[in-house]
Amino acid sequence: MKISVIIPVYNAEIYIRKCLESVISQTYEKWEIIAIDDGSNDNSYKILKEYAERDSRIKIETKKNEGPGPTRNKAQDKAKGE
């Protein structure tokens, strides 16, 4: 069973690495991360891009700021997990 981890991101530069590393370090490997940057003003998207280039299970996107609800919904629409 594949698991989708949905991560809405907004100005999370100081936390996002720890968040991504937490998922990556799990022993269960059938997962995907769907991280949607909600128009951050910091380096959040740049960090997401670094991780996505290293691991094909990490899917990222950026969009204009609309808040956490629409951002989670967008990620959920892209999720492939069961």
N, C-alpha and C positions, 0 to 999 in steps of 0.2 A: 504494500500500500504506500502510495506517495503522499507526503504531507506538504501542504503549502503554508509557509510562514509569511504572513502579511505584515509589512512594516511601513506605516505612513511616516514620512520624515519631514520635519520642519525645523531648521536651524539646530540640528542635532550633532554638529561637528564634534563636540567633546564626548559624546556618548556612542556614536554610531559604530565605531570600530569594535568596541566592547560588545555591543549587541550582535553584530555580524559574527564575530569570533565565537560567541556563545553558541550560535546555531551551527557554525562550521565544525566546532569541536565535539558535537554529539556523536555517539557511536552509531546511531541509526543513520544511514546514508541516503535513504530514498526521500529526499526533501527538495524543495525549491524555495527560494526566497523571492517574494515579489515586493520590491521596495519602490515606493512612489515618493519622489521628492515634491513637496507641495510649495514650490517657489521659494526655497530657502535663500537667505542672504549671506550665508557663510559657505564653507567648503564642503558641506554635506554631500552634494551631488558629485563632486570631484572624488570624494572618498568612496562613494557607492560605485562609481565608474572603475576605480582601481580594483575593487573586489570583484566586480562583474567580469573584468578582463581576466582575472585569475581563475574563476570558477564559473563554468557554464550553467550551474544550477541557480545562479543569482541573476534575476531579471530586474532591470531598473528602468525608470522613466522619470521625467520631470514634467511639471505642468505649472500653470499659474496658481497662485495661492487661492484656495477655496475652503480651507478648513479640513479637519480630520475626517468628518463624515464622508464627503464626496471622494476624498483621497482613499479611504478604506474601500469604498464601493468600487472605485476604479481598479484597485488591486484585486479585489475579489473577482471581478469580471475576467481578469487575466489568469487567475489561479487554475491549475490543472490537477491539484491534489484531490484525493478522495475524502 
